[in-house]
Amino acid sequence: MSNKRTLSEAGIVSESASNTSANVNADNRAGSSGSVEPYTSYFEAHSVLVALKNTHSEDSVLIAGRRALLTAKTTTLPGAVQQVAVRLMAQLCAHPVIDSVRAVCGLVHALDAADESVRCEIYQTLATLHELKGIFASVPIPADTKIVLDAAILSDLNHSQHRLRCSSLAILPMVKPQDRHAIAVDVFDIVCKYTTDAHPKVRQTALYAILREYMMGVELPVEMYDECVVATKDDFEQVRLVAVELIWAISSAYPEYPVVIQKYKVSDSIRLLDDAFVKICDMVNDSSVVVRQRACTILGRFKNVDNKFLSQTFSKQVMSNLRRFVPRGGHSSGYRGRNTGVRGGKSRGFIPTPQGDADVESEEFRLLDSGAAGAFVHGLEDEYQEVRDAAIESITELSIASTGFAAKSVDFLVDMFNDSSDRVRLCAIRALVAIGERALIRLTDEQLSIVLSAMKDSSHIMREGIYAFLAVSTLTKSDCLAQLMAAFKVSLDKYSEDQMHIYRVLGALGRNHSEMIDSAFVRSLLGISEHYLSREARIDDIIYAGNVILIFNTSRTNRQRLASVLPDYVYNHLPYLRDKYRDCLPGNVAESVPERLGFVRQMLERPHVDKSVARLSLEACQHLASASFASIQEALALVCIAPNNPSLFAGDGPSSRMESSEATLKRHIKEFGQLGRDIKETDMSVHHSRQAVVHYARIVSDMLRAQQLADNMLQRPAILELTSSIMYGSYEIEARTLGLDLDSRLALIYIRLFAHACWINAHQMSQYDPRLVEKIYEEFVQRIRRMESLAQGRSASISGLISLAQHVREHTVARQGIQQFVIRFKPLLFAPATGRCQHASARISKTAVARRTIEFNHLFPLNLQMHASLSWVAHQHNVLVTVSLPTQTVVSFRPPVGTLKPLSPMHWQLEWDSVPVSLPLGSGESTAVTLAVALQQRADSPWSDAFIVRGDSVPVAYKPEAYYKAMAGNAMRYVNVKIVDEGYSVSLNPVEFRPVASAHTRA
């Protein structure tokens, strides 16, 4: 029996594709017979996938899609062939000519007769399509298909194969997301049931599905807490990783929920937040280094934990405040230890407890497990530096929220200056600086000796960190200050490049130690005798200049008291030192000059240019930053469409009010950016939500500017630059912000529609090939349809898009309709849920090069080593390594399998030892390349968005054939979004290739 069927029966051709291909010869579409047949071998299907990258015809895509779908339904073929056909179908569904809904229906109906491996592949393909296009959330699926899919999933959940249970379990929340703010009860119960499955992969998948729904904004029930606690004892480390994340998520949602603990026939009640903190502290002793690192990281997220539990993390012994007296032997009065019997007398068989020791066998201890005891001590003493780093970062975050905890953490953090890893030492220094910025740190003699040893480090970054730490520290006595000044003298002689850093530290020490800097100390410091005249010091002596900076940064009262000790030449040098070393002497230094030296006071009081900016206190900065952010939200509310206002054309065109809104947004954004550098948010999720809103405000500001320039074709380069900023910025927010709700994503897609319309409006379509113009308008109409389908039924529904699409289809009035849309456009309000968002980022920790400058030859590829840690990246297949070449081009590389290792859910470690970089033939001079980490974000309209993001217009000579060729490849299907704030630059020195001389040549 033949498997051939006609293309009219395919059911996978989209409406636009059917209109496009209606005039194509049937022989070119499906052969002379007009029918297709399934693939018969793995090689044949794979070769078609490779050939699609170079094809120029949409018909080849249609034929490949039909054959792939038919192969998936043909049960007589080997399972490997069906699997590769399903993978091919997943790739083809990204093409605009393929109707994804019909393809999904075909895959779902193929589930009935497929074997286990093919069913797993189909489930994974459906999940991928949902992540890319949201087919189960925004696109209506036929009822019969939905029934078949639900029945197949529920059946496969009880299958004996664990891979099939995992695949069906992963797609279950996607198929039935009845409400994005609360999971349907039946679905949630089903997923929770599999958290205790016999196979660890199934347990991991179930917990990860719940965690993923939480990150998408779903509220988790508090009853799930006990199951997560049990999962932390699982034998599989990936299960424990997800369980730790879920414990924190539930505790942050229900911090005051009472938890009853029963042990030794006695019950006790504590807060859920405290119990979760203790449970995660216990995970610091886990056997897996990845779990220990993740546990230490999560500890820093806890807020408002009871101080007795926080203090317990720095002591390996159970403190007395964690003990309670419990009556024994049925008596309610009095306490009996283990050396007393039931009736109060001596008990036989019990070991007497010496006086002063704790009876650990008695029930007087608190019923809560002592998991918090010494948690951070274990973390700081861990053999892996990743765990120590995570422990230090969590200690920093907890110290910012608790003053008492910060005071106890100082001694342990100072001890980390002796760590063998320079990264750990630097992390400890930065932690102490953050603590000292809130409250000055008082150093003991032992701690000072450790700090002085660390000042001898050969790394200038380490020394600068030590200087910053000393600037927020205080000493106990003047002898310690003299010892520190002697160490500074050695550092100035040995490291001349540290001069300004040391001077700033001396100024801070003078402000913090005014009482210690008395007459005797000043005479000893400057070498002034009480009985003889001192010789005038050299004004260019850097040691002498540092001493003067220390003395004159003390309080005004102390400077006036020292006037009788200081010789006149010190005051005469003040104008020179103030002008040479800016920001090192106080502004009111002229007030401390004696009246007899009036000319010196006049020189100090003369105006001079001072570019320094006064730093506000931390509390004032936070208050002003909150007020500035509120102003940004108010300005956005005036510009954007309110959720209850469905009008598309809400504005009346550009006006002075629009210009004032743009100026207001820019002013508030600038204020918030300046204040953001002076504060450190205690809740990073709130900080990430704010940063996303501020980034969207910048995009809206560019949109307002583009509206003002829309009628002026002379400003075409500026319009293209603004549309590029809008398009890339919206993709950057969507790619880097994890946890955005559908309304927020809708606002980003809608403003990309504006950028697309503005870009089209900047072209004179009469100059281009009519076939290319039709493709340009067709992509724009597809974008409008996607916006209509996503906005349907939402609170911020939009009207007017249908009429806009009709105008675009009629080419004679398309330009007028798009121009009116651009001028009267108003964006949607962007308001992500506070505390739900996480920001994807990467930190390049190591690019292992032995020298700062690498020699290379353009004939051979250069292999660079890239080590980076990635945070809050949902999918590892979206990660790319980008290299900026000297020719201003950027090439991207996908990390090979095995180079990206999971540390915890959505956290990865990239260890790529050979990034192949081919450099062009240069001019023979030294150059540099910059390495960065990026995420792939699928473009809504691949061809147009590629031009818009680059800020380019379509060349007049551009042909439709070039359009088909570009659409056949993958280069334009994604937008690469960088997730590093600053790339790593590697200097390169070109060398000429000289082959090794042979023995004959040497002779």
Buried (B, 14 or more C-beta within 10 A) or exposed (E): EEBBBBBEEBBBBBEBBBEBBEEEEBEEBBEEEBBBBBBBEBEBBBEBBEEBEEBBBBBBBBBBBBBBBBBBBBEEBEBEBBBBBBBBBBBBBBBBBBBBBBBBBBBBBBBEEBBBBBBBBBBBBBBBBBEEBBBBEBBEBEEEBBEBBBEBBEEBBEBEBBBBBBBBBBBBBBBBBEEBEEBEEEBBEBBBEBBEBEBBBBBBBBBBBBBBBBBBBBBBBBEBBEBBBEBBEBEBBBBBBBBBBBBBBBBBBBBEBEBEBEEEEEEBEBBBBBBBBBBBBBBBBBEBBBBBBBBBBBBBBBBEBBEBBBBBBBBEEBBEEBBEEBBBEEEEEEEBBBEBBEEEEEBEEEEEBEEEEBBEEBBBBBBBBBBBBBBBBBBBBBEEBBBBBBBBBBBBBBBBBBEEBBBBBBEBBBBBBEBEBBBBBBBBBBBBBBBBBBEBBEBBEEBBBBBBEBBBBEEEEBBBBBBBBBBBBBBBEBEBBBBBBEBBBEBBEEBEEBBEBBBBBBBBBBBBBBEBBBBEBBBEBBEBEEEEEEEEBEBEEBBBBBBBBBBBBBBEEBBEBBEEBBBEEBBBBBBEBBBEBEBBBBEEBBEBBBEEBEEBBEBBEEEEEEEEEEEBEBEEBBBBBBEBBEBBBEBBEEBBBBBEBBEBBBBEEBEEEBBEBBEBBBBBBEBBEBBBEBBBBBBBBBBBBBBBBBBBBBBBBBBBBBBBBBEEEEBBEBBBBBBBBBBBBBBBBBBBBBBBBBBBBBBBBBBBBBBBBBBBBBBEBEEBBEEBBBBBBBBBBBBBBBBBBBBEEBEBBBEBBEEBBBBBBEEEEBBEBBBBBBBBBBBBBBBBBEBBBBBBBBEBBEBEEEEEEBEBBBEEBBEBBBBBBBBBBBEBEBBBBBBBBBEEEBBBBEBEEEBBEBBBBBBBBBBBEEBEBEBEEBEEEEBEBBBBBBBBBBBBBBBBBBBBBEBEBBEEEBEBEBBBEBBBEEEBBBBBBBBBEEBBEBEBEBEEEEEEEEEEEEE
